[in-house]
Every structure is written in structure tokens, then in C-alpha cells.
């Protein structure tokens, strides 16, 4: 028996739609439709919570970071949470690279297990 699965496909956003939002992407970058819709929901909508349920590796983190990258840290604040220290470290490194490519000056703090342990020790908290 031979089983062949098709690759996951995310529809790319129309370039005129991206330009219409005032998004100036770094050279060679393209956005998926779900990223554009997430950007719209975060910047134009009045939502308390936005869920983006795209596939793993499909750019959900970038979708959430777009307002910060486009508008800068003076106008936009975000908090991202990840379930493991390894994923925190990976996303931190990836965002550092991304913000350099976008030419955006954004302050990005990191709170992982090691930093949390340090804060707890310095402040003498009884429990985590």
C-alpha cells in the first residue's frame, strides 16, 4: 500500500490587499491570508481575544507580531506566552531576527524558567 499526503497549503494574501493595509514587507516576504486577517482583527477590530488556528509553522506568531513590527513598540504592546522553555528560546531568537529584517526598534523582554527563578529568589517569594 502506498499512502501519499498533500502538503499543507495556506493561501497567500493578495499583494494589493497587503499594500492596502499599509504593510511594507521586507524584501522577499509574503503574508498568508490568515496573517492579514489576524493583523486586521488586532488593529481594526474591537476584539478582546483573537484566535488564529493555522497549522504549526504557518506563521501564527508572526501574525500576532505584525502590529508591533509595523507600528513599533511606542504604539503597540504585546505579550506572547509559550508552553515550554525551548519554544520560548526559539521564538525569542526568531523574533530578534525578524525585527532586524523589518528594521523595527522594539524592546522585547524574556521571562523563562531561569529568569522567573531569579526574580523569585531576589524577591524572596515563598512559592512560584
N, C-alpha and C positions, 0 to 999 in steps of 0.2 A: 504494500500500500504506500502511496506517495501522497503526502499532505503538503500543500503549499499555501501559505497565508500571504495576503497582500499587505504591503506596508501601510502604516497609519498615514493618513493624508489630512493635513489641516489646510483649509482653503486660505490662500494668500489674500490679503486685503487689496482692494483696488488702489493703485497708486494715487489716483485723483482724490479718493476718499481720505487717504493719509495726508496728502497735501492740504486738503480742505480743513483738516483739523489743526493745521499749522505745525504739524510734526515734521521737523527736518532731521532725517535719519542720517547717521554716519554712512560714509561710502560703502556700498555693497550690502547694506542692511535692508531687509524686507520684514513687514509685520504680517502676522496671521490675522484673520478676521476676528478671532476671539480676543486677540490683544487690543485691537482697535475698539471693540465693543466694551472691553474692560476699562480702557482709558476713558471712553465716553461716559460710562457709568460713574467712574470715580471723579471726573472733572465737571460733568454737566448735570449729573443726576443728584437727587437728594436722598440717596440710599444710606442706611446705617451699616449694611453689610452687603458685600458683593462676593458671590461665589463664582469662581472660574474653575470648571471641572474638565479642563483639557487633559490630554494624556501626559504621562511622565516624559519629561524632556521636551515638551512642546512650547515652553516659554511662558508658563504661568507666572513665575517670579518676575520676569521682565515686564509682563503685562501690568502687574501691580506697581512696579518701579517706574513706569513710564512718566507719570505726573512729576515725580521727583527729578527724573532726568531732564524732562522738558522744561519744567518751571523752576527748578532749583530748590535748594533747601531753605531758602528765605521764605518762599511762598508755600511750601508743602512739607509736611511731616508724615512719616510713616513708621510703622513698627512691623517687622516680619518675624514670625516665630517658626522654628523648625524642630522636629521631634528628636533629633539626635545631634550630638556634638559634631560628628563627622559631616552631617549635612549643613550645620551652621558654618563650619570652617569652609566647606566647599562653596556655599552661597556667598560668604564674605569675600573669598578670593575672586569669585566670578563677578560680583558687583564692583569690586575695586577695578578690575579690568574693563568692565562695561562703562563705568563713569569716566575713565580715561579716554575711551573711544568716543564718547559723547562730548568730551571736553567740559564736563559739568563739575563744578566745585560743590561737593556735597559732603557733609560730615556724617560719618557712618560709625556708630558705636557697636561694640560686640559684647554680648553677655552670654558666655557659655558656662559650662560647669566650673572650669578653673577660675574664671572671673567671679562667678557667684560665690564660690568657696572663699575667695579672697575678701569679698565685701562682707560676707558673714563673719569671718574671723576678725576683720578690722572693727566691725560694729558690735561685736560680741552678742550676736543673736543666739538665743537658746536653741532654736531649731531652724531648719531650712525652709 
